[in-house]
Every structure is written in C-alpha cells, then in structure tokens.
C-alpha cells in the first residue's frame, strides 16, 4: 500500500556510508573559511604557533557541536535545517581590537556576553520574518551567492592575491580542471554519485595536484595525533563593557546574516521558515557563541557556502549536515586529520567553490522569477531588488568605501549581506502597498528546478 505522502527530505535518514560521504563534502566546503578566522586572529595578536594550533582545534570542535545543536536541535534550540555552523568573519575586526587591549580573556568575555544577548533577543528578532517576502529573500539569496564568489576566485588563483604567484597558470589550470570535473560528474553520474560530485571533484583535483607536486603534507607530519580543548584555556573571561557592546553589535549583524541563510535553505528544501523556527535557529546561534567563549573559540553563524552545496547537490537531509558536525568534532580532536583536510590546495577548493557559490546566486534568481515586476507594485519590486544588490555589493567593489564612518556603523555596512538585507527590508516596508508580491506564491514550489 503506497504511503499517503512522500517523506520530508529534510528529515530523511540515509544509510551511514552516504551520510558520512555527504557530510565530508560539507566539511570540505566550509573548512577553509572555518580555519581562516583563528589564523587571522592569532596572527594579529602575535600568538605562538602552538597557541594557533590550539585555537584551530578548539574552533573545529566547537563548529561541530554548534552544527549538531542547529541540525538535530532540542526544545527551544535549532532550526532543524541542513545548516552548518562556522565562526563569523564579522567578528574578526572587533576581536582583534579587543584582544590587543585586553587579551584573549576580554575577547572571550565579550563573546560569552554577546551570545547571551542573542539568546534574549532571538524571539523578538524572529517577529521580523514577515519583512522577508519573496522580493526581499530572492534579492538576499542572490546577494549571498555573488558575495561569496570572490572567495572562490581568490582560492582559484592560489589563495593570496598579493603573492607574485597568484593567478599562475598551474593554479588556474588546477582550479578549472576541478571546475570541469564537478560539472562532468554532475552531468554523467546519477543518484548517490551525482550527489557527491563536489567531493569527487575535490578528491580528483587533489590527486592531480599531488601528481604535479602541489600537495604539501608537511603540516600533516608535524601535527599531533590527539588534542583535547579545555574550557578557559587562556584564563577566566573578563567582561569589559565596551568590548561587550562591540561584540553585541556584531551578533545583531550575525542574526541578519543567519536569517538570510535560513530563508535560503527554507527555499531550497521546501520547508519555508517560520517565526518559531527562526527563533530556535537564532537561539542556537546564541548558545553556540556562548559555548565558543567557554571553549576558546568564536561567535558562530550559519555558513552560506554550504547553502550553495545544498543547492548544487540537491541533498536536503539535515542528518547529512549533522554527520558533518560529528566529523568536525573528530577533526577538532585529531589534529593530523584536520591538517590533512587543510592540505587540499586552494585552487582545487576554488574550482568547486565557483560552482557552489554561483548556484546560490542562481537559487536567488529562481526565487525572484516568481516575483511580480509588471504591475505598479511590480515596478517598486524592481527598485527593491536594484537597491538591495547595489548597496550589498559596495564592499565587494570597494572594501574601504565605509572607512570614514564610525566603527560601529562600519561593522554593519562592511557586511554586504547585512547592508543589503537591511536595505531590502526597509524599502519593502516603505514601498509595499499590500497584496501579494509574488506571481504565484500560492502555488510555487521552491523545490522545483
């Protein structure tokens, strides 16, 4: 007897080998971004190599725990979508400033307090979900994809644009070979193998890099086998009011960015975001950030690059990302494994990233295709899209554009996703005249290709 309804793909439990393969694919997609934050912070604060290694391990371990809270969830916490959590780049600047004056204890005090603030504010912030109609969400999803593309471009060129080797033929060849292989795998493979096309592309690209002598395993040989993070390893937290206020502002920015990612995943998985789910997701951000402060890590948010992987692989199960969380916990405990992942050449990551992040932008355009642009209200919708993208892309074109403004305002505007989101929300509130802004919102299926 046939079941009356198809199982929800978000809650689908897959065989263990597939869970681990899909989960590993998510880890590889976010790993470079996850370790970049401790690398930048440790370098700016003059920490030793041993302290840097410790920070990376603590960060990966906490990334895994935060991802499990968000995907598996428990009462009051977790959006229960395929969301992978990573440390936010929005906090890097403030953490460096705080660390230079008060050291890491002041950084972690501010992180813990900002996480607690997020817990308190989440239910009120979730009420803003009604200000995210298709014209705003489509613009934000498109903006997320476009904003991520420069990251993939830098990886594809070799990692550091200031290096004389950046854009070398070998790097470009490796990047676009990986790019082509992912496309080929998506085209010729089916079922499970098509779903892990990105993983296959990364493995293939890395093997080609090894054959060319571009795969350096020195870091793997030097890494320890086991390392366990312990709470407050750098001293008990210090709660400086100025530092707490600065980090609190960062978390308000993070809430806007997380909301955009949750909305995008709701569109991609066919499980539209509700105010209650948004509140649970933002509470999970707050709890994970507090945990980060305790475990010598950082503030946490949803990682947009993995939204691109969900779009490209079309694997929507939250348990896949929960498996990624388990893998991250293991990587945080086993430095040799994390060093092996870190050894994947940047051009290989870049080749796959170009497709993943481009797919996010394409998903946003698909959402916008359901928006009315023909009526009188439709012309206003066109202005909303134009203004959202224009303001959100300013930091991409001119990273120092806002540098003369007060630091607290720079925190908001330097995040193109946040600035664009606020622009779209405000303009919709001003221009909307009621009615449905979508051509067929009542019938459209966000899961349709």
Helices and strands as residue ranges (DSSP letters): H 16-45, H 49-71, E 85-87, G 89-91, H 92-126, G 127-131, H 134-157, H 169-188, H 191-195, H 197-211, H 218-222, H 241-269, H 275-294, E 300-302, H 304-313, H 318-333, H 335-342, H 346-368, H 376-392, H 394-397, H 407-413, H 416-431
